[in-house]
Amino acid sequence: MKMRSKDDWLELLNSWRVSGLTKTEFCKHQQISLSMFYAWAKRIGFDLAPMMPNSNKIQIAARNAQTFVEFDIPPSPRTPLQDMKVFRMTTSYGAVLEIPL
C-alpha cells in the first residue's frame, strides 16, 4: 500500500470533487479503500457533501489549510461549444477541471 501524506490526500480529495465520479468509483480507480477515503476526509476537514448540479459555487480545499476557498462564478451568456474558451486544469491524478471563460 502506498503511503500518502496529508497533502497527497488533499489533492486526491480535490481530484474526486472535480472528477464527477462517485466516491466508490473514484476509490476503485485510485486503488484506495473507501474507509480510508472517509477517514482522511474527516481528518483534514474535507466537506464530502455533493455540489449542487447547477451551482455557481466551487469549493476547493487549499493546501496546508483547514478551510475551503469558495468563490462565485458569474453566469455568462451561452456560447456555442465550438466557440467556447475554457480554463482547463489537470491534476497529477488525471482529474480535469474545465471552467468556461
Secondary structure in CASP SS format (residue, H / E / C, confidence):
PFRMAT SS
TARGET T0000
AUTHOR 0000-0000-0000
METHOD secondary structure of the structure
MODEL  1
M C 1.00
K C 1.00
M C 1.00
R C 1.00
S C 1.00
K H 1.00
D H 1.00
D H 1.00
W H 1.00
L H 1.00
E H 1.00
L H 1.00
L H 1.00
N H 1.00
S H 1.00
W H 1.00
R H 1.00
V H 1.00
S H 1.00
G C 1.00
L C 1.00
T C 1.00
K H 1.00
T H 1.00
E H 1.00
F H 1.00
C H 1.00
K H 1.00
H H 1.00
Q H 1.00
Q C 1.00
I C 1.00
S C 1.00
L H 1.00
S H 1.00
M H 1.00
F H 1.00
Y H 1.00
A H 1.00
W H 1.00
A H 1.00
K H 1.00
R H 1.00
I H 1.00
G C 1.00
F C 1.00
D C 1.00
L C 1.00
A C 1.00
P C 1.00
M C 1.00
M C 1.00
P C 1.00
N C 1.00
S C 1.00
N C 1.00
K E 1.00
I E 1.00
Q E 1.00
I E 1.00
A E 1.00
A C 1.00
R C 1.00
N C 1.00
A C 1.00
Q C 1.00
T C 1.00
F E 1.00
V E 1.00
E E 1.00
F E 1.00
D E 1.00
I C 1.00
P C 1.00
P C 1.00
S C 1.00
P C 1.00
R C 1.00
T C 1.00
P C 1.00
L H 1.00
Q H 1.00
D H 1.00
M C 1.00
K C 1.00
V E 1.00
F E 1.00
R E 1.00
M E 1.00
T E 1.00
T C 1.00
S C 1.00
Y C 1.00
G C 1.00
A C 1.00
V E 1.00
L E 1.00
E E 1.00
I E 1.00
P E 1.00
L C 1.00
END
